Amino acid sequence: MAGFKALKGQGHFPTLFMAFLYFDMSFMVWTMLGPLSTEIGEALAAAGHIMTAGEKATLLSLPILSGAILRIVLGFGVDKLGAKKTALIAQSIVIASLLTAFMQGDSITYNQLLIVALGLGFAGASFAVALPQAGQWYPPKLQGVVLGIAGAGNIGVVIDFLFAPKIAELWGWESVFGVGALMAVIVFVAYLFLAKDAPESVYKARPKKLSDYVKLLKDKDTWWFNLFYAISFGGFVGFAGYMKVYLMNTYQADMSAFGLDVLDENNVKVIAGYFGALCIFAGAVLRPVGGNIADKIGGVKALYFFYGSVAVLAAVNALVQLPFFVAIFVLFLIMANLGMANGAVFQLVPQRFGKDIGIMTGIVGCAGGLGGTALIKTLGWSKGAFDGYSAGFMIFAGVVLIAILGLSFVKTRWRTTWGVKAGGMI
């Protein structure tokens, strides 16, 4: 694609690559509890604590919630300390959290897991560091593809679903945290030597005060972008975090109809992880494609299509009891469109708030995390209240429709005001 070719000779590729790798590793760690939810639940049950649907949703949503709030903190750190120092501090906390879970092992309690989950939120907050660090090196016309590449690090959750259940089956669930800690240390060292903050000749840092955050929060466009990203990224990370629970609760019995009855219980968990990874992969890998499409046709037009597809597919999944493989295909398409919508939203944000991209990445990223938290809790509530997920999917479809109405409300104003001088397609 032309957008990708245009990167040649521009910016600083080692930093762009490390921003991707740092976010990839961080996203893998951030969502690690999701693919291990069944195994952790069994370990707690063996110790006498059987998690309810609500408790499981709380555990899975807590890293998303803390990551959302910490995105504001790290966004502030990017402006005050620089992206690199902020990233190294956050990564240190994440490594400590991983090692804590690894060393506690089967003796860990539910409350201790909640504390670990809070620490893993620092990994999710890496979004507020990786994207501005990459974007600071490149001009406005390339922001869609650049931030799409950096943001594609969310493919880390795919790695989780592919390998975490199998590692847990072979060596125990706690070993996944040990492997994660080792990988995080390797990325930490590589990032230390390869990543660089953009020099003043390319990007002049403008440290902000708390009042600057308050000022941006008074801008109505901030809240529109919060809504749009709460839908796209919130939908992606929410479904990613809850995917294994959803598949195991809804389709475990159906697996035998497709020749999986010969597998023992642990292998069914691994297979569920593989199908979850397939769906999540679509959203992760297509994020830069969504950014590039938005560069070509405009972010608003791209979001109309992506959101519209998600609303229809979510409603279908809610209203029709789909066969297993059809449901996987629908989930695949939902995640693909949510991933591309993520890229499209962040094709628009730097054009509207280019001078405040560090803060805005934190604010909008926080909204995305809150959206993910709300989706996981909604799905958990739906399962607990109705022993199914139709209500949860319908609520999500309704919220997506609200976002589509929001686009119709703001598109003309955006295109005739700041969009005129933005430097890219609106």
C-alpha positions as a Markdown table, in Angstrom:
| # | Residue | x | y | z |
|---|---|---|---|---|
| 1 | Met | 0.0 | 0.0 | 0.0 |
| 2 | Ala | 1.1 | 3.5 | -0.8 |
| 3 | Gly | 0.9 | 4.5 | 2.9 |
| 4 | Phe | 3.4 | 1.9 | 3.9 |
| 5 | Lys | 5.8 | 2.7 | 1.1 |
| 6 | Ala | 5.7 | 6.4 | 2.1 |
| 7 | Leu | 7.4 | 5.4 | 5.4 |
| 8 | Lys | 10.7 | 4.8 | 3.6 |
| 9 | Gly | 13.2 | 7.4 | 4.5 |
| 10 | Gln | 10.9 | 9.0 | 7.1 |
| 11 | Gly | 11.0 | 9.1 | 10.9 |
| 12 | His | 13.1 | 6.5 | 12.9 |
| 13 | Phe | 12.4 | 2.9 | 12.1 |
| 14 | Pro | 14.1 | 1.4 | 15.2 |
| 15 | Thr | 11.8 | 3.4 | 17.4 |
| 16 | Leu | 8.7 | 2.5 | 15.4 |
| 17 | Phe | 9.7 | -1.2 | 15.6 |
| 18 | Met | 10.4 | -1.0 | 19.3 |
| 19 | Ala | 7.1 | 0.8 | 19.9 |
| 20 | Phe | 5.4 | -2.1 | 18.2 |
| 21 | Leu | 7.3 | -4.7 | 20.1 |
| 22 | Tyr | 6.9 | -2.9 | 23.5 |
| 23 | Phe | 3.2 | -2.6 | 22.9 |
| 24 | Asp | 3.0 | -6.2 | 21.6 |
| 25 | Met | 4.7 | -7.6 | 24.7 |
| 26 | Ser | 2.7 | -5.3 | 27.0 |
| 27 | Phe | -0.6 | -6.2 | 25.4 |
| 28 | Met | 0.2 | -9.9 | 25.7 |
| 29 | Val | 0.8 | -9.4 | 29.4 |
| 30 | Trp | -2.2 | -7.1 | 29.9 |
| 31 | Thr | -4.6 | -9.8 | 28.6 |
| 32 | Met | -2.8 | -12.8 | 30.1 |
| 33 | Leu | -5.6 | -13.6 | 32.6 |
| 34 | Gly | -8.2 | -14.2 | 29.8 |
| 35 | Pro | -6.7 | -17.3 | 28.1 |
| 36 | Leu | -5.8 | -18.7 | 31.6 |
| 37 | Ser | -9.2 | -18.0 | 33.1 |
| 38 | Thr | -10.3 | -21.6 | 33.1 |
| 39 | Glu | -7.1 | -22.9 | 34.5 |
| 40 | Ile | -6.9 | -20.3 | 37.3 |
| 41 | Gly | -10.5 | -20.9 | 38.1 |
| 42 | Glu | -9.8 | -24.6 | 38.6 |
| 43 | Ala | -6.8 | -23.9 | 40.8 |
| 44 | Leu | -8.8 | -21.6 | 43.0 |
| 45 | Ala | -11.6 | -24.1 | 43.2 |
| 46 | Ala | -9.1 | -26.8 | 44.3 |
| 47 | Ala | -8.1 | -24.4 | 47.1 |
| 48 | Gly | -11.8 | -24.0 | 48.1 |
| 49 | His | -12.7 | -20.8 | 46.3 |
| 50 | Ile | -15.2 | -21.3 | 43.4 |
| 51 | Met | -15.5 | -18.1 | 41.4 |
| 52 | Thr | -18.9 | -16.8 | 40.4 |
| 53 | Ala | -19.6 | -15.4 | 37.0 |
| 54 | Gly | -19.3 | -11.9 | 38.5 |
| 55 | Glu | -16.0 | -12.6 | 40.2 |
| 56 | Lys | -14.5 | -14.0 | 37.0 |
| 57 | Ala | -15.7 | -11.0 | 35.1 |
| 58 | Thr | -14.2 | -8.7 | 37.8 |
| 59 | Leu | -10.8 | -10.5 | 37.7 |
| 60 | Leu | -10.7 | -10.3 | 33.9 |
| 61 | Ser | -11.8 | -6.7 | 33.7 |
| 62 | Leu | -9.5 | -5.3 | 36.5 |
| 63 | Pro | -6.3 | -5.2 | 34.4 |
| 64 | Ile | -8.4 | -3.4 | 31.7 |
| 65 | Leu | -9.8 | -0.9 | 34.2 |
| 66 | Ser | -6.5 | -0.2 | 35.9 |
| 67 | Gly | -4.8 | 0.0 | 32.4 |
| 68 | Ala | -7.5 | 2.6 | 31.4 |
| 69 | Ile | -6.9 | 4.8 | 34.3 |
| 70 | Leu | -3.1 | 4.5 | 34.2 |
| 71 | Arg | -3.1 | 5.6 | 30.5 |
| 72 | Ile | -3.9 | 9.1 | 31.8 |
| 73 | Val | -1.0 | 8.8 | 34.2 |
| 74 | Leu | 1.5 | 7.5 | 31.6 |
| 75 | Gly | 0.2 | 10.1 | 29.1 |
| 76 | Phe | 1.2 | 12.7 | 31.6 |
| 77 | Gly | 4.5 | 11.0 | 32.1 |
| 78 | Val | 5.2 | 11.1 | 28.3 |
| 79 | Asp | 5.0 | 14.9 | 28.4 |
| 80 | Lys | 6.9 | 15.3 | 31.7 |
| 81 | Leu | 9.6 | 12.6 | 31.5 |
| 82 | Gly | 9.6 | 11.6 | 27.9 |
| 83 | Ala | 8.2 | 8.4 | 26.4 |
| 84 | Lys | 11.3 | 6.3 | 26.9 |
| 85 | Lys | 11.7 | 6.9 | 30.7 |
| 86 | Thr | 8.0 | 6.5 | 31.2 |
| 87 | Ala | 8.0 | 3.2 | 29.4 |
| 88 | Leu | 10.9 | 1.8 | 31.3 |
| 89 | Ile | 9.3 | 2.6 | 34.7 |
| 90 | Ala | 6.0 | 1.0 | 33.7 |
| 91 | Gln | 7.7 | -2.1 | 32.3 |
| 92 | Ser | 9.6 | -2.6 | 35.6 |
| 93 | Ile | 6.3 | -2.7 | 37.5 |
| 94 | Val | 4.8 | -5.2 | 35.1 |
| 95 | Ile | 7.8 | -7.5 | 35.4 |
| 96 | Ala | 7.5 | -7.4 | 39.2 |
| 97 | Ser | 3.8 | -8.3 | 38.9 |
| 98 | Leu | 4.5 | -11.2 | 36.6 |
| 99 | Leu | 7.2 | -12.6 | 39.0 |
| 100 | Thr | 4.8 | -12.3 | 41.9 |
| 101 | Ala | 2.2 | -14.5 | 40.2 |
| 102 | Phe | 4.8 | -16.9 | 39.1 |
| 103 | Met | 6.4 | -17.4 | 42.6 |
| 104 | Gln | 3.0 | -17.6 | 44.4 |
| 105 | Gly | 1.7 | -20.3 | 42.0 |
| 106 | Asp | -1.1 | -22.5 | 43.2 |
| 107 | Ser | -1.0 | -21.0 | 46.7 |
| 108 | Ile | -2.2 | -17.6 | 45.3 |
| 109 | Thr | -5.6 | -16.4 | 46.6 |
| 110 | Tyr | -8.3 | -14.6 | 44.7 |
| 111 | Asn | -7.5 | -11.3 | 46.4 |
| 112 | Gln | -3.8 | -11.7 | 45.6 |
| 113 | Leu | -4.8 | -12.3 | 42.0 |
| 114 | Leu | -6.7 | -9.0 | 42.0 |
| 115 | Ile | -3.5 | -7.2 | 43.1 |
| 116 | Val | -1.5 | -8.8 | 40.3 |
| 117 | Ala | -4.3 | -7.8 | 37.9 |
| 118 | Leu | -3.9 | -4.2 | 39.0 |
| 119 | Gly | -0.2 | -4.4 | 38.4 |
| 120 | Leu | -0.7 | -5.8 | 34.9 |
| 121 | Gly | -2.7 | -2.6 | 34.2 |
| 122 | Phe | 0.6 | -0.9 | 33.7 |
| 123 | Ala | 1.1 | -3.1 | 30.6 |
| 124 | Gly | -2.2 | -1.9 | 29.2 |
| 125 | Ala | -1.3 | 1.7 | 29.8 |
| 126 | Ser | 1.7 | 1.2 | 27.4 |
| 127 | Phe | -0.7 | 2.4 | 24.7 |
| 128 | Ala | -0.3 | 5.9 | 26.0 |
| 129 | Val | 3.5 | 5.6 | 25.5 |
| 130 | Ala | 4.0 | 3.5 | 22.4 |
| 131 | Leu | 1.7 | 5.4 | 20.1 |
| 132 | Pro | 2.8 | 9.0 | 20.8 |
| 133 | Gln | 6.5 | 7.9 | 20.8 |
| 134 | Ala | 6.1 | 6.4 | 17.3 |
| 135 | Gly | 3.8 | 9.2 | 16.0 |
| 136 | Gln | 6.2 | 12.0 | 17.1 |
| 137 | Trp | 8.7 | 10.9 | 14.5 |
| 138 | Tyr | 6.3 | 11.2 | 11.5 |
| 139 | Pro | 4.3 | 13.9 | 9.6 |
| 140 | Pro | 0.5 | 14.2 | 9.8 |
| 141 | Lys | -0.2 | 12.5 | 6.5 |
| 142 | Leu | 1.4 | 9.3 | 7.8 |
| 143 | Gln | -0.2 | 9.2 | 11.2 |
| 144 | Gly | -2.9 | 6.7 | 10.3 |
| 145 | Val | -0.4 | 4.1 | 9.1 |
| 146 | Val | 2.3 | 4.8 | 11.7 |
| 147 | Leu | -0.1 | 4.7 | 14.7 |
| 148 | Gly | -1.7 | 1.7 | 13.1 |
| 149 | Ile | 1.7 | -0.2 | 13.0 |
| 150 | Ala | 2.5 | 0.7 | 16.5 |
| 151 | Gly | -1.0 | -0.1 | 17.7 |
| 152 | Ala | -0.9 | -3.5 | 15.9 |
| 153 | Gly | 1.2 | -4.6 | 18.9 |
| 154 | Asn | -2.2 | -5.7 | 20.3 |
| 155 | Ile | -1.5 | -8.9 | 18.3 |
| 156 | Gly | 0.1 | -9.9 | 21.6 |
| 157 | Val | -3.2 | -11.2 | 22.8 |
| 158 | Val | -3.2 | -13.6 | 19.9 |
| 159 | Ile | 0.1 | -15.0 | 21.2 |
| 160 | Asp | -1.6 | -15.4 | 24.6 |
| 161 | Phe | -4.4 | -17.5 | 23.2 |
| 162 | Leu | -2.1 | -19.6 | 21.0 |
| 163 | Phe | 0.5 | -20.5 | 23.6 |
| 164 | Ala | -0.7 | -19.8 | 27.2 |
| 165 | Pro | -3.3 | -22.7 | 27.4 |
| 166 | Lys | -0.7 | -25.2 | 26.1 |
| 167 | Ile | 2.1 | -24.0 | 28.4 |
| 168 | Ala | -0.4 | -24.1 | 31.3 |
| 169 | Glu | -1.3 | -27.7 | 30.3 |
| 170 | Leu | 2.3 | -28.8 | 30.2 |
| 171 | Trp | 3.9 | -27.0 | 33.2 |
| 172 | Gly | 1.0 | -25.3 | 35.1 |
| 173 | Trp | -0.7 | -22.0 | 34.7 |
| 174 | Glu | 1.9 | -20.1 | 36.9 |
| 175 | Ser | 4.6 | -21.0 | 34.4 |
| 176 | Val | 2.9 | -18.8 | 31.8 |
| 177 | Phe | 3.7 | -15.8 | 34.1 |
| 178 | Gly | 7.3 | -17.0 | 34.4 |
| 179 | Val | 7.7 | -17.1 | 30.6 |
| 180 | Gly | 6.0 | -13.7 | 30.3 |
| 181 | Ala | 8.4 | -12.2 | 32.8 |
| 182 | Leu | 11.4 | -13.6 | 30.9 |
| 183 | Met | 10.1 | -12.2 | 27.6 |
| 184 | Ala | 9.3 | -8.9 | 29.2 |
| 185 | Val | 12.9 | -8.6 | 30.5 |
| 186 | Ile | 14.2 | -9.3 | 27.0 |
| 187 | Val | 12.0 | -6.6 | 25.5 |
| 188 | Phe | 13.0 | -4.2 | 28.3 |
| 189 | Val | 16.7 | -4.5 | 27.4 |
| 190 | Ala | 16.0 | -4.2 | 23.6 |
| 191 | Tyr | 13.9 | -1.1 | 24.1 |
| 192 | Leu | 16.5 | 0.4 | 26.4 |
| 193 | Phe | 19.1 | 0.4 | 23.6 |
| 194 | Leu | 17.0 | 0.8 | 20.4 |
| 195 | Ala | 14.1 | 3.2 | 21.2 |
| 196 | Lys | 14.7 | 7.0 | 21.1 |
| 197 | Asp | 12.6 | 10.0 | 21.9 |
| 198 | Ala | 12.1 | 12.3 | 18.9 |
| 199 | Pro | 14.6 | 15.2 | 18.9 |
| 200 | Glu | 13.4 | 18.8 | 19.1 |
| 201 | Ser | 14.2 | 19.3 | 15.4 |
| 202 | Val | 11.4 | 16.7 | 14.7 |
| 203 | Tyr | 9.1 | 17.1 | 17.7 |
| 204 | Lys | 9.2 | 19.8 | 20.3 |
| 205 | Ala | 7.9 | 18.6 | 23.6 |
| 206 | Arg | 5.4 | 20.8 | 25.3 |
| 207 | Pro | 5.1 | 19.6 | 29.0 |
| 208 | Lys | 1.5 | 20.1 | 30.2 |
| 209 | Lys | 0.0 | 21.0 | 33.5 |
| 210 | Leu | -3.0 | 19.3 | 35.1 |
| 211 | Ser | -5.0 | 22.3 | 34.0 |
| 212 | Asp | -4.2 | 21.4 | 30.4 |
| 213 | Tyr | -5.8 | 18.0 | 30.9 |
| 214 | Val | -8.9 | 19.8 | 32.3 |
| 215 | Lys | -9.0 | 22.1 | 29.3 |
| 216 | Leu | -9.0 | 19.2 | 26.8 |
| 217 | Leu | -11.7 | 17.5 | 28.8 |
| 218 | Lys | -13.8 | 20.6 | 28.3 |
| 219 | Asp | -13.5 | 20.2 | 24.5 |
| 220 | Lys | -16.6 | 18.4 | 23.2 |
| 221 | Asp | -14.5 | 16.7 | 20.5 |
| 222 | Thr | -12.5 | 14.9 | 23.2 |
| 223 | Trp | -15.7 | 13.2 | 24.4 |
| 224 | Trp | -16.7 | 12.2 | 20.9 |
| 225 | Phe | -13.3 | 10.5 | 20.4 |
| 226 | Asn | -13.7 | 8.9 | 23.8 |
| 227 | Leu | -17.0 | 7.4 | 22.7 |
| 228 | Phe | -15.7 | 6.2 | 19.4 |
| 229 | Tyr | -12.6 | 4.6 | 20.9 |
| 230 | Ala | -14.6 | 3.1 | 23.8 |
| 231 | Ile | -16.6 | 1.3 | 21.2 |
| 232 | Ser | -13.7 | 0.2 | 18.9 |
| 233 | Phe | -10.8 | -0.6 | 21.3 |
| 234 | Gly | -13.2 | -1.3 | 24.2 |
| 235 | Gly | -15.0 | -3.8 | 22.0 |
| 236 | Phe | -11.7 | -5.4 | 20.8 |
| 237 | Val | -10.1 | -5.7 | 24.2 |
| 238 | Gly | -13.3 | -6.7 | 26.0 |
| 239 | Phe | -14.1 | -9.5 | 23.6 |
| 240 | Ala | -10.4 | -10.5 | 23.6 |
| 241 | Gly | -10.3 | -10.7 | 27.4 |
| 242 | Tyr | -13.6 | -12.6 | 27.7 |
| 243 | Met | -13.2 | -14.8 | 24.5 |
| 244 | Lys | -12.2 | -18.0 | 26.2 |
| 245 | Val | -14.8 | -17.8 | 28.9 |
| 246 | Tyr | -17.4 | -17.2 | 26.2 |
| 247 | Leu | -16.3 | -20.1 | 24.0 |
| 248 | Met | -16.0 | -22.5 | 26.9 |
| 249 | Asn | -19.4 | -21.5 | 28.4 |
| 250 | Thr | -21.3 | -21.5 | 25.1 |
| 251 | Tyr | -19.7 | -24.1 | 22.8 |
| 252 | Gln | -17.7 | -26.6 | 24.8 |
| 253 | Ala | -20.5 | -29.2 | 24.5 |
| 254 | Asp | -20.7 | -28.5 | 20.7 |
| 255 | Met | -17.1 | -29.3 | 20.1 |
| 256 | Ser | -17.8 | -33.1 | 20.2 |
| 257 | Ala | -19.9 | -32.7 | 17.1 |
| 258 | Phe | -16.9 | -31.6 | 15.2 |
| 259 | Gly | -14.7 | -34.5 | 16.1 |
| 260 | Leu | -13.2 | -33.0 | 19.2 |
| 261 | Asp | -14.7 | -35.6 | 21.5 |
| 262 | Val | -11.5 | -37.6 | 21.5 |
| 263 | Leu | -9.7 | -34.8 | 23.3 |
| 264 | Asp | -9.4 | -34.7 | 27.0 |
| 265 | Glu | -10.7 | -31.7 | 29.0 |
| 266 | Asn | -7.3 | -29.9 | 29.0 |
| 267 | Asn | -7.0 | -30.2 | 25.2 |
| 268 | Val | -10.5 | -28.7 | 24.7 |
| 269 | Lys | -9.2 | -25.7 | 26.6 |
| 270 | Val | -6.3 | -25.5 | 24.2 |
| 271 | Ile | -8.6 | -25.8 | 21.2 |
| 272 | Ala | -10.8 | -23.0 | 22.6 |
| 273 | Gly | -7.6 | -20.9 | 22.9 |
| 274 | Tyr | -6.8 | -21.6 | 19.2 |
| 275 | Phe | -10.3 | -20.5 | 18.0 |
| 276 | Gly | -10.1 | -17.4 | 20.2 |
| 277 | Ala | -6.7 | -16.6 | 18.8 |
| 278 | Leu | -8.1 | -16.8 | 15.3 |
| 279 | Cys | -10.8 | -14.3 | 16.0 |
| 280 | Ile | -8.5 | -11.9 | 17.9 |
| 281 | Phe | -5.8 | -12.1 | 15.2 |
| 282 | Ala | -8.2 | -10.5 | 12.7 |
| 283 | Gly | -8.6 | -7.4 | 14.9 |
| 284 | Ala | -4.9 | -7.1 | 15.8 |
| 285 | Val | -3.4 | -7.5 | 12.4 |
| 286 | Leu | -5.9 | -5.3 | 10.6 |
| 287 | Arg | -5.5 | -2.2 | 12.8 |
| 288 | Pro | -2.9 | -0.6 | 10.4 |
| 289 | Val | -5.1 | -1.6 | 7.5 |
| 290 | Gly | -7.9 | 0.4 | 9.0 |
| 291 | Gly | -5.6 | 3.4 | 9.5 |
| 292 | Asn | -4.4 | 3.2 | 5.9 |
| 293 | Ile | -8.0 | 3.0 | 4.6 |
| 294 | Ala | -8.9 | 6.0 | 6.7 |
| 295 | Asp | -5.9 | 7.8 | 5.2 |
| 296 | Lys | -7.3 | 7.2 | 1.8 |
| 297 | Ile | -11.1 | 7.8 | 2.2 |
| 298 | Gly | -11.2 | 9.7 | 5.5 |
| 299 | Gly | -11.7 | 8.5 | 9.1 |
| 300 | Val | -15.4 | 9.3 | 9.3 |
| 301 | Lys | -16.4 | 7.4 | 6.2 |
| 302 | Ala | -14.2 | 4.4 | 7.3 |
| 303 | Leu | -15.8 | 4.3 | 10.7 |
| 304 | Tyr | -19.3 | 4.3 | 9.2 |
| 305 | Phe | -18.5 | 1.1 | 7.5 |
| 306 | Phe | -16.6 | -0.6 | 10.3 |
| 307 | Tyr | -19.2 | 0.3 | 13.0 |
| 308 | Gly | -22.1 | -0.6 | 10.8 |
| 309 | Ser | -20.7 | -4.0 | 10.2 |
| 310 | Val | -20.1 | -4.6 | 13.9 |
| 311 | Ala | -23.6 | -3.5 | 14.9 |
| 312 | Val | -25.2 | -5.9 | 12.4 |
| 313 | Leu | -22.9 | -8.8 | 13.3 |
| 314 | Ala | -23.4 | -8.4 | 17.1 |
| 315 | Ala | -27.2 | -8.3 | 16.7 |
| 316 | Val | -27.1 | -11.5 | 14.6 |
| 317 | Asn | -25.0 | -13.2 | 17.2 |
| 318 | Ala | -27.5 | -12.1 | 19.9 |
| 319 | Leu | -30.7 | -13.0 | 18.1 |
| 320 | Val | -29.7 | -16.3 | 16.4 |
| 321 | Gln | -28.2 | -19.4 | 18.1 |
| 322 | Leu | -25.4 | -19.9 | 15.6 |
| 323 | Pro | -23.6 | -23.2 | 14.9 |
| 324 | Phe | -20.1 | -23.3 | 16.3 |
| 325 | Phe | -18.1 | -22.6 | 13.2 |
| 326 | Val | -20.6 | -20.0 | 12.0 |
| 327 | Ala | -20.3 | -18.2 | 15.3 |
| 328 | Ile | -16.5 | -18.3 | 15.0 |
| 329 | Phe | -16.8 | -16.7 | 11.6 |
| 330 | Val | -19.1 | -14.0 | 12.9 |
| 331 | Leu | -16.7 | -13.3 | 15.9 |
| 332 | Phe | -13.8 | -13.2 | 13.4 |
| 333 | Leu | -15.6 | -10.5 | 11.4 |
| 334 | Ile | -16.6 | -8.5 | 14.5 |
| 335 | Met | -13.0 | -8.4 | 15.7 |
| 336 | Ala | -11.7 | -7.6 | 12.2 |
| 337 | Asn | -14.0 | -4.5 | 12.0 |
| 338 | Leu | -13.2 | -3.4 | 15.5 |
| 339 | Gly | -9.5 | -3.6 | 14.8 |
| 340 | Met | -9.8 | -1.6 | 11.7 |
| 341 | Ala | -12.0 | 0.9 | 13.5 |
| 342 | Asn | -9.2 | 1.4 | 16.1 |
| 343 | Gly | -6.9 | 2.4 | 13.3 |
| 344 | Ala | -9.5 | 4.8 | 11.8 |
| 345 | Val | -10.1 | 6.6 | 15.1 |
| 346 | Phe | -6.4 | 7.2 | 15.5 |
| 347 | Gln | -6.2 | 8.5 | 12.0 |
| 348 | Leu | -8.4 | 11.3 | 13.2 |
| 349 | Val | -7.1 | 12.0 | 16.7 |
| 350 | Pro | -3.6 | 13.4 | 15.7 |
| 351 | Gln | -5.2 | 15.6 | 13.1 |
| 352 | Arg | -7.6 | 17.2 | 15.6 |
| 353 | Phe | -5.2 | 17.2 | 18.6 |
| 354 | Gly | -1.7 | 17.1 | 17.1 |
| 355 | Lys | -0.2 | 19.5 | 19.6 |
| 356 | Asp | -1.6 | 17.5 | 22.5 |
| 357 | Ile | -1.2 | 14.0 | 21.1 |
| 358 | Gly | 0.5 | 12.7 | 24.3 |
| 359 | Ile | -2.3 | 13.7 | 26.6 |
| 360 | Met | -5.0 | 12.8 | 24.1 |
| 361 | Thr | -3.6 | 9.3 | 23.6 |
| 362 | Gly | -3.9 | 8.9 | 27.3 |
| 363 | Ile | -7.4 | 10.3 | 27.6 |
| 364 | Val | -8.8 | 8.5 | 24.6 |
| 365 | Gly | -6.9 | 5.3 | 25.5 |
| 366 | Cys | -8.4 | 5.5 | 29.0 |
| 367 | Ala | -11.9 | 5.6 | 27.4 |
| 368 | Gly | -11.0 | 2.6 | 25.3 |
| 369 | Gly | -10.0 | 0.7 | 28.4 |
| 370 | Leu | -13.1 | 1.7 | 30.3 |
| 371 | Gly | -15.2 | 0.5 | 27.3 |
| 372 | Gly | -13.5 | -2.9 | 27.5 |
| 373 | Thr | -14.1 | -3.1 | 31.3 |
| 374 | Ala | -17.8 | -2.3 | 30.7 |
| 375 | Leu | -18.1 | -4.9 | 28.0 |
| 376 | Ile | -16.6 | -7.7 | 30.1 |
| 377 | Lys | -18.8 | -6.8 | 33.1 |
| 378 | Thr | -21.8 | -6.6 | 30.8 |
| 379 | Leu | -21.1 | -10.1 | 29.4 |
| 380 | Gly | -20.5 | -11.4 | 32.9 |
| 381 | Trp | -23.8 | -9.9 | 34.0 |
| 382 | Ser | -25.6 | -11.3 | 31.0 |
| 383 | Lys | -24.3 | -14.8 | 31.8 |
| 384 | Gly | -25.2 | -14.5 | 35.5 |
| 385 | Ala | -28.6 | -13.0 | 35.0 |
| 386 | Phe | -29.8 | -15.0 | 32.0 |
| 387 | Asp | -27.4 | -17.9 | 31.7 |
| 388 | Gly | -26.4 | -16.7 | 28.2 |
| 389 | Tyr | -24.9 | -13.8 | 26.3 |
| 390 | Ser | -27.7 | -12.6 | 24.0 |
| 391 | Ala | -28.5 | -9.6 | 26.3 |
| 392 | Gly | -24.8 | -8.6 | 26.4 |
| 393 | Phe | -24.4 | -8.7 | 22.6 |
| 394 | Met | -27.6 | -6.7 | 22.1 |
| 395 | Ile | -26.5 | -4.0 | 24.5 |
| 396 | Phe | -23.2 | -3.8 | 22.7 |
| 397 | Ala | -24.9 | -3.5 | 19.3 |
| 398 | Gly | -27.1 | -0.7 | 20.7 |
| 399 | Val | -24.1 | 1.2 | 21.9 |
| 400 | Val | -22.4 | 0.9 | 18.5 |
| 401 | Leu | -25.5 | 2.3 | 16.9 |
| 402 | Ile | -25.2 | 5.3 | 19.2 |
| 403 | Ala | -21.6 | 5.8 | 17.9 |
| 404 | Ile | -22.9 | 5.8 | 14.3 |
| 405 | Leu | -25.4 | 8.5 | 15.2 |
| 406 | Gly | -22.6 | 10.4 | 16.8 |
| 407 | Leu | -20.6 | 10.3 | 13.6 |
| 408 | Ser | -23.6 | 11.7 | 11.7 |
| 409 | Phe | -23.8 | 14.5 | 14.2 |
| 410 | Val | -20.2 | 15.7 | 14.0 |
| 411 | Lys | -19.0 | 14.9 | 10.5 |
| 412 | Thr | -20.0 | 18.2 | 8.8 |
| 413 | Arg | -18.6 | 20.3 | 11.6 |
| 414 | Trp | -15.3 | 18.4 | 11.6 |
| 415 | Arg | -14.9 | 18.7 | 7.9 |
| 416 | Thr | -15.6 | 22.4 | 7.7 |
| 417 | Thr | -13.6 | 23.5 | 10.8 |
| 418 | Trp | -10.4 | 21.8 | 11.9 |
| 419 | Gly | -10.6 | 19.3 | 9.1 |
| 420 | Val | -9.8 | 22.0 | 6.5 |
| 421 | Lys | -6.3 | 22.5 | 7.9 |
| 422 | Ala | -5.7 | 19.0 | 9.3 |
| 423 | Gly | -3.3 | 17.8 | 6.6 |
| 424 | Gly | -5.1 | 14.5 | 6.0 |
| 425 | Met | -8.5 | 13.0 | 5.0 |
| 426 | Ile | -11.4 | 13.5 | 7.4 |
